[in-house]
């Protein structure tokens, strides 16, 4: 029976190439008082996760403390093991601090891209903890075999067997830890061969104690792994070159055309109102042309083509009115024209735009969010039917030397007129642009754009 258990344990230990913490098993090792209270169990589980991320040896002392407090009812923190547990935790924080500083020193001496060195340094700094140097040494009184047994489940045994003090768990622990080291050596080779690694970089920090400075072959592995990770993360090979976007643009400043009235009986033209676009539906396709090997400022040129259909506009000046135009002649003489519009209306309005978009990245906030600046230029096309009912009069005021006074002559009079004008107008537009792209859910992306007179939001697909 004992041999069967050992074989079963070994098979389970290596059933996955890279183990994950088995929190469900650890929860079952907790006192029933904790397991039966969901709120306490949640808090305790979070504590176990914190312990595991620091060092798996803490688990045995954490479980020992819970047993003393909840099962045995020992309230004295010296007796139930809490004070010693805190010293053990502080001890491993101090050890990790030393490791963090050593790794930062190694990174500073490696010839590498300074941006990635700074990112690596900042990442490690997040794991440095301020711990007092004057703390007492902890008492490591729990049998090391039991410590190794619990550490194995911190590494992720999915089908645990009961603890057997006759079995040497240190051998199995060493095997699992060596597998982890080999796994990261393999992952680093993949990074350097431009393969994608989706695993969060923070995970490797949880295994800091496996990559100590005393072992030559492991000394620089993590420092190089972190540097290669950021190099891979910000490599142009991470860039999806093609993008399709759809969305809407909203204009907060007037942007449109003047409405012209053409006098049917002569060549007179004048503005009687305006049409300004206020919102439009956008469709855009673009392609990125890499300019550098890394994602940084000016690392690619983004060239796109877009089309827009205006679905909301503001029309001004289209209401009953009188328009008076005076053309001065010699002296005080003049010719005047007067249009009295009894009705004005716009019908069959349509508008669309076509643009070329050019931009380059300015700032990468992280691999999932960056800011581009550039411009877009193209044509707005407007089509509408202007209907009007009006009366028209043209007079001249001249000096009559015989009468020695100015007299008024009616040159033309249209007491009632109608006009229906079909207008098709194109207008060149140029906008400076700033685009914020968010790739948190890549290949689905979100993009926000602004210019001096509009704001737009789009959603799209990267490929």
MARFITI-453430 format. One record per residue (C-alpha): y negated, x, z negated. Coordinates in steps of 0.05 Angstrom, whole numbers, padded with zeros to 5 digits, always signed. Layout:
N
YXZ;...
END
This chain:
463
+00000+00000+00000;-00047+00057-00017;-00036+00090+00051;-00050+00024+00086;-00116+00018+00049;-00136+00090+00067;-00119+00079+00141;-00157+00014+00140;-00217+00048+00109;-00218+00105+00159;-00212+00056+00218;-00270+00015+00193;-00312+00076+00179;-00312+00095+00252;-00311+00026+00283;-00384+00035+00304;-00417+00097+00333;-00480+00089+00291;-00473+00050+00226;-00520-00002+00198;-00530-00019+00125;-00482-00072+00099;-00529-00112+00055;-00481-00170+00050;-00429-00127+00015;-00480-00096-00031;-00504-00165-00052;-00433-00182-00072;-00433-00123-00120;-00493-00151-00158;-00485-00191-00223;-00472-00265-00214;-00539-00280-00248;-00575-00247-00190;-00530-00276-00135;-00541-00347-00160;-00617-00343-00159;-00642-00340-00087;-00712-00315-00105;-00686-00259-00150;-00633-00241-00098;-00686-00235-00045;-00728-00188-00088;-00667-00146-00108;-00645-00141-00035;-00713-00114-00016;-00706-00063-00071;-00638-00042-00045;-00666-00034+00025;-00722+00010-00003;-00670+00052-00041;-00627+00060+00022;-00687+00081+00064;-00702+00136+00012;-00632+00162-00005;-00564+00127-00010;-00546+00163-00076;-00595+00117-00111;-00550+00056-00099;-00498+00074-00151;-00552+00082-00205;-00587+00018-00183;-00522-00022-00188;-00507+00011-00256;-00575-00011-00281;-00565-00084-00259;-00497-00084-00292;-00526-00060-00357;-00584-00109-00357;-00551-00173-00330;-00477-00166-00347;-00481-00127-00412;-00549-00155-00435;-00578-00087-00453;-00654-00094-00457;-00671-00023-00477;-00692+00013-00413;-00666+00079-00440;-00598+00048-00452;-00591+00004-00390;-00609+00062-00344;-00677+00038-00317;-00717+00097-00341;-00667+00146-00313;-00664+00107-00248;-00740+00114-00241;-00733+00189-00251;-00679+00193-00198;-00722+00154-00149;-00782+00199-00163;-00736+00260-00154;-00717+00238-00084;-00789+00221-00066;-00808+00292-00086;-00751+00321-00045;-00772+00280+00015;-00844+00303+00006;-00821+00375+00012;-00782+00356+00075;-00842+00320+00105;-00887+00380+00095;-00835+00427+00124;-00827+00383+00186;-00902+00379+00195;-00906+00455+00190;-00850+00462+00242;-00886+00414+00289;-00951+00452+00282;-00917+00516+00307;-00882+00484+00367;-00916+00490+00435;-00925+00418+00455;-00975+00366+00477;-01028+00361+00422;-01031+00285+00426;-00957+00279+00411;-00962+00331+00356;-01017+00291+00323;-00977+00226+00329;-00916+00261+00299;-00957+00290+00242;-00987+00221+00227;-00919+00188+00228;-00890+00237+00177;-00952+00231+00134;-00936+00157+00124;-00873+00179+00086;-00909+00226+00039;-00914+00197-00032;-00959+00218-00089;-00910+00235-00145;-00928+00269-00211;-00898+00340-00218;-00890+00334-00294;-00834+00283-00294;-00770+00297-00332;-00707+00314-00294;-00660+00255-00283;-00590+00251-00312;-00538+00247-00257;-00483+00219-00300;-00446+00174-00251;-00383+00204-00221;-00401+00234-00153;-00341+00201-00120;-00368+00132-00139;-00437+00153-00113;-00405+00173-00047;-00367+00107-00044;-00431+00066-00050;-00468+00112-00003;-00415+00097+00050;-00433+00024+00048;-00506+00042+00051;-00487+00073+00118;-00457+00008+00140;-00383-00005+00125;-00371-00075+00151;-00304-00090+00119;-00303-00055+00051;-00242-00043+00007;-00243-00038-00068;-00262+00028-00099;-00203+00075-00113;-00220+00133-00157;-00159+00171-00131;-00189+00175-00061;-00239+00229-00043;-00297+00191-00010;-00338+00254+00001;-00296+00272+00062;-00309+00205+00094;-00383+00209+00076;-00389+00278+00107;-00355+00252+00170;-00402+00194+00176;-00463+00238+00164;-00440+00288+00216;-00432+00231+00265;-00503+00211+00251;-00528+00281+00264;-00488+00286+00328;-00515+00218+00349;-00587+00242+00342;-00571+00306+00379;-00544+00263+00435;-00605+00217+00432;-00651+00277+00438;-00614+00300+00500;-00623+00231+00529;-00697+00233+00514;-00704+00299+00550;-00665+00273+00609;-00715+00215+00614;-00667+00162+00589;-00698+00104+00550;-00687+00101+00475;-00706+00033+00446;-00690+00051+00373;-00752+00053+00328;-00771+00124+00310;-00777+00104+00236;-00702+00097+00232;-00689+00172+00237;-00735+00185+00177;-00685+00146+00135;-00636+00203+00146;-00684+00258+00127;-00635+00287+00076;-00585+00301+00132;-00633+00348+00168;-00651+00398+00113;-00688+00463+00123;-00630+00505+00096;-00588+00493+00158;-00611+00532+00219;-00579+00486+00270;-00611+00424+00238;-00677+00453+00217;-00717+00436+00279;-00677+00376+00304;-00720+00321+00275;-00786+00355+00290;-00765+00362+00363;-00735+00292+00364;-00800+00260+00340;-00841+00300+00391;-00793+00282+00447;-00794+00209+00425;-00869+00204+00431;-00867+00242+00497;-00816+00191+00523;-00855+00133+00493;-00919+00152+00530;-00886+00177+00593;-00905+00146+00660;-00831+00130+00668;-00843+00076+00616;-00894+00045+00662;-00877-00017+00702;-00914-00005+00767;-00918-00077+00792;-00951-00136+00758;-00960-00209+00774;-01012-00247+00734;-01035-00320+00729;-01089-00347+00685;-01160-00375+00682;-01231-00348+00681;-01290-00380+00645;-01362-00363+00663;-01414-00363+00608;-01472-00344+00655;-01490-00380+00719;-01455-00351+00780;-01459-00390+00845;-01500-00408+00906;-01564-00445+00924;-01559-00513+00959;-01602-00512+01022;-01630-00573+01058;-01638-00566+01134;-01692-00610+01163;-01659-00647+01221;-01721-00649+01265;-01742-00576+01258;-01719-00509+01232;-01746-00518+01161;-01698-00498+01105;-01709-00499+01030;-01669-00499+00966;-01660-00565+00931;-01608-00546+00878;-01551-00500+00860;-01476-00499+00848;-01449-00451+00794;-01375-00440+00781;-01355-00450+00708;-01280-00442+00710;-01227-00421+00759;-01152-00412+00765;-01130-00340+00781;-01070-00308+00814;-01065-00233+00818;-01015-00180+00842;-01025-00106+00829;-00992-00039+00835;-01003+00024+00793;-01006+00092+00825;-00989+00146+00772;-01038+00204+00769;-01008+00240+00708;-00941+00250+00675;-00963+00218+00610;-00996+00152+00593;-01067+00173+00575;-01138+00166+00600;-01140+00164+00676;-01064+00168+00680;-01058+00117+00736;-01099+00079+00788;-01088+00004+00786;-01100-00030+00852;-01095-00106+00856;-01110-00166+00900;-01129-00232+00870;-01144-00303+00893;-01180-00356+00853;-01188-00431+00860;-01251-00458+00826;-01234-00521+00789;-01298-00532+00748;-01370-00524+00770;-01441-00541+00749;-01486-00576+00800;-01561-00577+00788;-01620-00606+00826;-01581-00660+00863;-01622-00720+00843;-01681-00761+00871;-01742-00717+00880;-01802-00699+00921;-01810-00632+00956;-01879-00610+00978;-01891-00548+01021;-01962-00524+01039;-01975-00474+01095;-02047-00446+01090;-02086-00436+01154;-02155-00407+01166;-02204-00417+01110;-02187-00479+01071;-02146-00511+01126;-02072-00521+01116;-02010-00557+01141;-01966-00592+01090;-01897-00624+01092;-01870-00673+01041;-01798-00697+01033;-01785-00754+00986;-01710-00758+00971;-01687-00826+00949;-01615-00802+00944;-01578-00736+00943;-01504-00725+00934;-01450-00672+00942;-01382-00691+00970;-01318-00656+00989;-01333-00594+00947;-01284-00537+00952;-01289-00465+00930;-01243-00404+00926;-01249-00329+00919;-01212-00267+00942;-01221-00200+00908;-01197-00129+00907;-01188-00102+00836;-01191-00028+00819;-01184+00001+00749;-01161+00061+00709;-01138+00065+00636;-01190+00088+00586;-01155+00081+00519;-01083+00074+00498;-01083+00042+00428;-01007+00048+00429;-00952+00044+00481;-00958-00032+00481;-01034-00040+00486;-01085-00005+00530;-01155-00015+00557;-01174-00007+00630;-01243-00004+00661;-01261-00014+00734;-01290-00065+00781;-01271-00121+00827;-01306-00141+00891;-01296-00192+00945;-01321-00258+00972;-01333-00327+00944;-01324-00383+00994;-01358-00451+00985;-01352-00514+01026;-01387-00580+01013;-01419-00640+01047;-01492-00654+01028;-01514-00727+01039;-01586-00748+01033;-01634-00807+01044;-01707-00788+01050;-01775-00800+01080;-01815-00745+01112;-01888-00733+01128;-01925-00675+01160;-02000-00671+01160;-02055-00621+01174;-02122-00614+01140;-02175-00584+01186;-02251-00577+01188;-02286-00625+01235;-02353-00593+01254;-02378-00658+01282;-02367-00696+01218;-02380-00634+01176;-02320-00649+01133;-02245-00637+01127;-02202-00689+01160;-02129-00705+01152;-02085-00713+01214;-02014-00741+01211;-01971-00696+01254;-01904-00728+01240;-01878-00786+01199;-01807-00808+01185;-01809-00868+01138;-01733-00869+01131;-01683-00815+01148;-01611-00796+01134;-01576-00730+01135;-01504-00708+01127;-01495-00633+01128;-01428-00596+01124;-01439-00528+01092;-01392-00468+01091;-01419-00408+01055;-01390-00340+01036;-01422-00294+00985;-01404-00221+00967;-01393-00208+00893;-01384-00145+00852;-01364-00145+00778;-01354-00088+00730;-01291-00103+00690;-01256-00085+00625;-01183-00107+00618;-01142-00106+00554;-01067-00108+00568;-01016-00125+00514;-00943-00110+00529;-00913-00128+00462;-00862-00174+00496;-00852-00131+00558;-00836-00148+00614;-00880-00208+00596;-00951-00185+00586;-01018-00215+00566;-01084-00191+00594;-01155-00206+00572;-01213-00188+00618;-01289-00189+00609;-01349-00175+00652;-01423-00188+00643;-01416-00262+00657;-01344-00283+00647;-01282-00280+00604;-01210-00289+00628;-01140-00293+00599;-01077-00284+00639;-01002-00280+00628;-00957-00242+00674;-00893-00205+00690;-00883-00130+00696;-00830-00100+00740;
END
